Amino acid sequence: MGKHVHTYLYTYKFLVVSNFYLFLSFRLTLSEVLDMLDLGDGHDKACNIAVIPQNEKDAILSDCDSDGSDMDYEGEIGHLPTRMLNAYAELMRTDDDKNNIDDLPLPPSEEPTTSFRNHRAMSEGPRAQLEVVKNKDRVFKRSKRPAAASIPEYIVYSPNAAECVKQSSPDPMKVFLLMYPPTLRDITLEMSNLYATQTKGKQLNMSMDELLTFYGILVAAGYSTVPRRRMHWSLDSDVHNESISNAMRRNRFDEIMASLHFADNTKITDDPFFKVRPIFTELNKSYKVMPYPEWLSVDESMIRYYGRHGCKQFIRASSTGYMHHMEPYGGRHTLLPETGLGQGPSVVLGLAEQGEVPQGCKFHHDNLFTSLSLLDEMTKRGYGSCGTMRENQFMRLPRGSSEVLTQGEKLLVRWKDNNIVTMATNMEKNYSETVVKRWNKERRAFDQVQQPQCIKLYNEHMGGVDLHDQQASRYSITIRSKKWWWPIFAWSLNSALVNSFYFYRDVMGGTIDLLTFSRVVAQSLMQKFGTKPLSHGRRSLLAASVQDQARYDQDSHWPINTGNRFLRCRLCDKRTTFACEKCNASLHIECFKKYHGQ
């Protein structure tokens, strides 16, 4: 059997075994493919084998193949290098195979007896790959009038969930508890109590009121910061926080923080976000209470993290900063559909699919996500799409102030600003320009510059995710933990708080700023659900040392009658009703002079 080995990225997952086509949900190495072909009883015929080089199999796919992947390798298969034999490979379907695929016999019901070097489970079915058109096969025209895209009109249906919530006139605390839903709080309560039993051998017995008070303390720690967590409960006048210390005892807060959990560790999976997956799932559901606006932006967001973790997350937000859907990136475990268009386009299509975005919405994204194949697929699904592009993703254009190309319903614009900006969109019926101001260093004055309309719209609607990040980091929770997932949990509280603020402002008509909104939420949670301790703990060493500095200064120390019969003398430890007015120390009259003497 003649075998021609080509090294380019795969688009279909199928191979030939004897006379059968078996659709597989996994990849085989080139060595395994050759072994299976040698075991087959088919006719001796040439076939093409696509090999994915090891240095490219995990790279971000683009519409263009890399230069090192278009080389054909022909020769004896017995002399292939080890790197090639261990690379992933698959057979490519020929024209004769396409015409005769219906005539092939069906595979038998029993499993084939062919043995594999490495056994792989076929638990998941194959995912449909979208059609990919290479940019070198596209025909571009120098025209300013693209074909009309079949994007439906954006429609807002009424009444929606946000209007129903508005009728109940919720306060900021209720809006926050709507965004941080009861389902997530119930999961947290159940899993935390279970985790304490599994690992510590004792019952945590945390109640829902304690959990809500715990949330309130964390939110308060975002805008009222101290260097150490336990200082919030200190009685020292410079760091004392009465609202926090009166809501929950410090030791109880530490117990809850040590046992906080969101999943059952006995049911762990290979998902790298297993411990926090319920947070993303439940928040994505609760954020749907806000209807989708016409303009959406897709971007990646970073969470401040001091450890080592190779994950990031993709977010879809409106241009106002409200986050509608998020998905953490965990490599091959990312819960986004594989479309075959590359990682960036798969993120945009996956977020639109999982978030159930209605047709007519318009997406903006940067060059990490944009490709011409993405615009083709977004047009088919009824979405507008606009984003910057990298220069190597389509034919290079000569330098100039403005260049316009069209290909079908897509409009490609290259505009010279401080740098060259390349934009691709399927939302423009006609190319148009607007006037913007740009500073001229030589003239030290503003110049009137022509700017494409699609770039102006991109600048207006692209920054939604960045705006959400900015607001979430403004009063971020400063209490830290050694658990790797704690920054994600803390970020989720801040994110829910920001979404609650936007909902309260845009839907309820609230006029307070984010800081006031955060304070109202924190104080409401602690006062409504907190329990004031019967007594406070002992004085800190700092308070004792500060008090001792004033004890021996021999200035303005006067005894007063407090009227409290249950005080203990600081010197003899017997009951007394007198105390020092300056030191606030309980003392007998006869102990007064001895206490303040050197």
N, C-alpha and C positions, 0 to 999 in steps of 0.2 A: 504494500500500500504506500503510495507516494504521499509525503506529508510536507507541506510548506509552512514554516513557522513564521508568523508575523508578530511583531511586538507593538501592539496598540491596545488601548483600553477597550474593555468589552462593552457591548450594548445589549446583548441577549444572553440568557443563561440556558443553553441547551447543548447537548452533544449527541453523537451517534454511537449506539452500541448495537452491533450487528445491523439489523434492518429497522430498529426501533428508535423513535425520538423520545427520550426521557427528559422531562422538564424538572430541573433540580433547583432547590432553594439554597444550595451551597456551592462553593468553588472547589475545583480540583487543581492539583499541581500538574505541570506539563508531563512529568514522569507518570502520574496516574492516568492521565488521558491517553498517553501512548500505550500503556499496559492494557487498557480497556479496548483500544482499537486492535491491538495484536490478538486479543482473545476473541474478537468478533469473527463471524463466518461470512461477512459480506464480500462483495466483489472488490477486487483490487482497483482502487480509484484514488485520484488525488483529492485531498481535502485541505482546507485552510485552518490553521490553529492560531487563535489569538492568545498572546502571552502578555500578562501584566507584569512589567518589571517590578522588582521588589522595592526599588526606591521611589515608585510612583503609585503603588497600590493604595496607599493611605493619604495621597495628596488630594487637595481640593481640585475636583474636576472642572474643566472649562469647556467651552464649545470648541476650542482649537486644540488639536493634539500637540504635544510637545515635540520639539525637533528630534529628540532622541527616540521617539516612539514610532516613527514612520519608516524605519529601515526594515527591509525584508531580509530574512535570513534563510538561505537555502543551502542544504548540504546534508551530510550523513547524520541521521538522528543519533547514531551511536557515539558521536564525538561532540555532543552538546555539552557546554560547561555546566557545572553544578548549580551555579546561580540561576541559569535558565530552567534547568530541570525542577528546581524547587519553587519556581515562580508559579503563580496562579495562571491557568490557561483554560481555553474552551474552544470547541469547534465552531467555525463560522458557516452559516447556512449558504449554500450556493443557489443559483437560479433554478437548476434542475430539482434541487430539494424542495424549493418553494412550490414548484409546479406539481410535484408528485407527492406532496405531504399527505394529501387526502387518500392516496392509494396505498399508503403504508398500513400493514396489519397492526391491530391493537396489541399492546404488550399483554402477556399472560397475567392472570390474577395473582399467581404466586410470585414471590420476590425473586429477582435474578440471583443466580449463584455466583456472580462475579465478585471476587474479593477485593477489598480496597486496602491500601497500605495503612491509611488512617481512617478509622470509622467515623462518619459524621451522621448525626441524626437529621432526618428530614421531617421535623415536626411542623414547620411552618410551610404554608403554600407559597408558590412563586408570586412575586409582586410584578405587576404590569409595568413595563418600561415605556416611557414616553418617547415619541419620535424626536430624534435629534438631527438637526440640519446643520452641517458644518458651515462656518462663515465663508470659507473659500468657494462653496457651492452656491452662495447667494448672489443675486444680481442686484446691484445698487444703482439707483438713478439719481442724477443731480437735479432734483426737483423739490419744490417747497410745498407740494400738495400730495400727502400720502393717501392711500386708499382709505375709505371710511371704515373704521373699526366698529364691529358689532357689539359695543358695550351698552348694556341697557341703562336706562335712566335711574339715577339714585332716588329711592322712595323711602320716606319715613312713615311707618305705620303707627297709628294712634288708636287707642291708648297703648302705651308700652309699659314695661315693668317700672321704669323710673317714674312715670306719672302716677302709677298706683302707689308707689312708696311716698311720693310727695303729698298725697291726700292724707296720710297719717301724721304729717308734720313732725317727723322725728327730730330729736335734738342731736348734737354732734356725737354723743356717746352711742346712741342707737344707730346712727349711720355707720360708725366704726364697727359695731357688732354685726351689722348687716354685711359689711365687706369682709370681716374676719368671721366666717359663718359659724352657726351652731354645730354643723356637722364636723368641722375641723376641731372645734373646742371639745366636742364629745370624744373624738378620737384621741386627742391629747390627754384628756382626763383618764380614759380607760387604759391607754398604753403606758402612761406614767405610773399609775398604781400597779399595773402588771410588772413593769420593769423593776420597781422597788421590791416587789415580792420575789422576783427571779434572782436578783443580784445581791440584795442586801438582807434577804431573809426576814423582813419585817414589813408590816403594812404602812403605806404612806397615808392612806385615808384622806387624800386631797379632795376637797369639795369644789364645785363649780364656782362658788363665791371666792375661794382662795385662788383659783386659777385666774379669774378676772382681776382680782387685786394684784396678782403677780404681773399681769399685762400692764396694769396701770403704773406700777413701780418702774417697769422697764421703759415705758413711754416717758415718765417723769425724769428718768435718768438720762434721757436724750437731750433735754434742754437745761437741766440742772445737774451739771457735771461736777464730780469730785475725783481726785486722783485714785482713790481706792473705794471699792464697792461698799465696804463696811462703814465708811465715814457717813453714809446716809443716815445711819442709826446712832451716830455719836451724839452725845449731849453737849459737846463743845459748841460754844456760841458761833464760831466762825464757819462751821460746816453743818450744823444741825439742820435737818429737814423734818419739820414737825409732821407734815402730811404723810411722809413715808413711814416714819417711826410709829405713828399712830394708826397705820393701816395694817401692819403685819410685823410680827417679831422677826428680828434678824436671823435667828437660828431656823425659824420655819421657812423663811425665804431661801436659805441655803439648802435645806432639805428638798424643797420643790425644784430648785435649780439643778441639783445633783441627780434627780430622778426623772427630769423632763424627758419625754420620749413621744414618738409619733408612729412607731411601727413595732410589731412583735419580732424580737430578734430570733425567735425559734423558726420563723418562716422567711428567713433572709434569702434573697435571690442574687443573681449576678448583676443587677442594676446598681451602678455606682451611687445612685441617689436613692437607694432603697429606704434609708432612714428618714428622708425628708420628702419622699414622693407624695404622701398625702397632702402636704402643704401646697405643692404646685397644683395637684388635681382639684382640691377643694377651692382654692383661691381662683383658679380659672373659671370655675362654675359660678362663683359669687360675683365675679367682675362682669358677668354678662347682664347684670341688672341695668347697666348703662347701655343704651342703644348705640350701635356703631355709627360714627359720623361718616361723612362722605370721604374725607381725607384721612388716610392712615399712614404711619411710617413704621418701617421694620429696621431694627438695628440690634446690635449686641450690647449687652450691659455687663459691667464688671462689679463684683462684690468684693469689698476690701477683705483680704484674707492674709494672714501672717504665716500660714503653714504651707504645705506642698500639696497641691491638688490640680490635676490637669483638666479641669472642666471650666466651661463658660456657659452663658445662657443667651438665648435669642428672645427678643421681646417685640411684640407688636403694640404700638401705642397710637393714640390720636395726636393730632398736631397741638392740642391743648395740654398734653402731658398725662392724660388718663391712660393707664395701661389696661389693655383688653385681654391679652393672652401672653403667656410666657412659657418657655420650654428650655430646661437646662441641657447643655450639650455635654454628652458623655461618650463621645466616640461612636462605636458601633451600637451602643446601647441607647442612643438618642431615640426618643419616641416620636420620630418624624418619618413620614413615608419616603422610601427611596424611589426617586423618579427617573434616575438615569441622566438627569440634566446637570449634575454636579451638586456639591454641598450647598452652595449659596442659593441657587434657585430652589432646591428642595426645601430649604428653610422657609422661603416665602410661600411656596405652594402648601407646605405642611401646616404652617400657621393659619393660612386662609381656610384650609380644609378642617383642621381640628377646631378652630374658633367659630366655624359655621358663619363666615362672613357673607352677608347678602351680596348679590350681584349689583353692580353699579358703583361699588366702592373703589377708590383710587389709592394705590399703594405708591409710596416713595421709599427708595432704598439706595444705599451707596454701592460702590463698585465691587464690594465683596459678594453681593447677591445678584447683581445685574448681568444678564446675558441676553442675546437676541432670542435664543430658544425659550427663555423665561417669558419674554414678551409675547411670543407666539402662543404659549400655553395659557397665559393670563388672558389673552384675547379670546381664546376658545372658551374659557370659563366665565367670561363676562366681567372681568376686572380690568380697571385701568392700571397701568404700570409705568413708572418713570424712575430712572436712576442714572447715576454717573457710571461710566465704563472705563476700563483700562484700555490703553491704546493698542495693546497687542490682541484685543479681542475682536477686532475687525480691521479691514484694510486701512493702511495708514494714509492720511490726507496731507497735502502740502500745507505748510505754515500759512496762516492767514487770520484775519480778524474774525471771520465767521464763514463756516462751510456747512452745507446742508445736504444730506442724502436721504433717500427714501427707499424702502424695500417693503412692498405690501402696505400694511397699515402702520408700519413703524417709521418713525422720524428720527434720524440721527443728526445731531448738531454738535459741531466743534467750534468753541468760542474762545477767543483770546482775551483773558483778563490779566491779572498779575501772573497767572499760569494758564496753561491750556486746559480747558474743561470740556470733556466729552460727555454728551447726554444722549440717552435713548429713551423714547416714550412711544406709547400707542394711544395717547389721549389727545393729540393735536390733530385737528382737522385741516388747519392751514398754518404754515409757519408764520409767526408774527414776532415783532420785537417791541420792546419798551425802552424808555430812557431812564438811566440810573446815574447817580453821581459817583465819581471816583476822584480821589485826591491826586493832584499833580505836584510832585515834589519840586520840579524845576520852576513851575509858575507859582507854586505855593498858593494854589486855588483849586476849586473843584471843576472838573470837566464833565460835560454831558456825554455819556457813553451809551451806545446802543447795546441792549442785552436781550437775548432770546426770551420769549415769554415762558417757555417750559423751564428755563433755569430760574426765573423769578418765582414760579409756583413751587419749584423744588426747595428753594431757600425758605419759603413761607411755611411749608408743611412738613419738612424733613426732621426738624429738631424735637419731635415729641418725646422720643425715648431719652434723649439727653436732658430735656427739661424734667422728666420724671426722676432721672438719676440725681439731678441737682437738688430737687426738693427732698428726695429721700435721704440724701446725705447731709442736709442742712441741720437736722436735729436727730442724727443717727444715735442708736442705743450705744452707750459707752461701756456698759457692763460686758466683760469678756469671760470666755470659758476656754478650757483646753480641748473641748470636743470639736471635731473638725466641722460638724454641721451647724454649730452655734451661729456663725456669721450669716448663714442662709436663713435660719429662723429669725434672727434679729432683723435682717433685711426685709423679711416678709412682713413683720409688724410695721416697719417704717413704710413699706410700699402700700400696705393696706391703709395706713393712716393718710398717706398722700392721696390715694384714690378716694378715700372718704372725704377729704377736704375738697377735692374737685367736684365730687357729687354734691356736697353741701353747698358749694359756691354756685355751680352751674345749674343745678336742678332746684335746690331749695331757695336759691337767691340769697345765701348768706354773704355777709360783708366782712367778716373777720379774716385775719391773715392766718397763715399756717401755724405760727407760734401760738397764737391765742387759741386756735382750734385744738392743738396738741395739749395745751394746758387744761382746757375744759374737759377733754376726754380723760386725761390722766386723773385729774381731781375728782371727776364724777365716778370713775371706776373705784378709786380708793375710798371715797367717802360712802358710796352706796354699798359696796361689797366687802370693805375692809372691817376688821375687828380690832378695836383699840386694846392694847395690852393693859393688864391691871396695874403693872408697875414696870419701871425701867430697870435696867441692869446697873451694875456698879459703875462708878466714875472711871473714866479713862485715866491712864497715867499722865497724859498731857494736861488734863483738867486739874489733877492733883498738884502737879508741879507749878502750873500757873497760879493756882490759889495760894500755894506756899510762898510765892514771890511777894504777894501782898500781905501775907500773914505777919511778917516781921518788920514792916515799914513804920509801925508805930504812928500811924496817921489816920485819923477819922474812924477809929474802931469804936463803935458804940453798941451796947447791949439793947435789944428790943424784945418785947413780949409778943411772941407770935400767936399765942392763944391755942397752939396745937399741943395737946398733952402727950402725944405719942412720939415726940422727937427723942433722939438719943444723944447724949452729950458726946462731943467729938473726943473729949479727953478721958472721962471716967466711964463712959458708955451707960450711964443711968438716965432715966427719963427726966426731961426738962421741957419747959415752955419758952425758954429764952434762947436767943441766937445773936450772932454778930451781924450787924447791919451791912457791913462792907464785905466780909468773908462769906456771909451766908452759912456760917458754921454753927450748929446747935451746941450751946455751952451753958453750964451753970454760971451763976454770978461769981461764985467762989473759984471756978475754974477759968474764968475769963482772962485774968492777968497772967496766970501760969501758961495758958495756951499761946498768948501773944508775946511772951517773953523769949529772949534769946536762949 
